[in-house]
Amino acid sequence: MLKVLSIILSVIVVALGSIALITQNFALLPYMLFLVGIHSFILGIIELKKDRKAFWGYVNIGASVFVIFVGIYTVIPN
């Protein structure tokens, strides 16, 4: 289930990035950043479930929380 969600988020992020590059309209980048953060969070959970390298799972989750915060912060107007 998590792998399927990870693949779906990857496709959405690549599509948003491609649209931004082709149209030169970078208004969608904060949303893409938010989705990358969610994707990284899911990858951290997958790593923790594997229990091979628990440290990198925690690093992924910590980095994803920061990226999600930055994505939300850029969407909210001052």
PyMOL commands that set and color helices and strands:
alter all, ss='L'
color gray80, all
select helices_A, chain A and resi 2-23+26-50+54-75
alter helices_A, ss='H'
color red, helices_A
deselect
rebuild
show_as cartoon
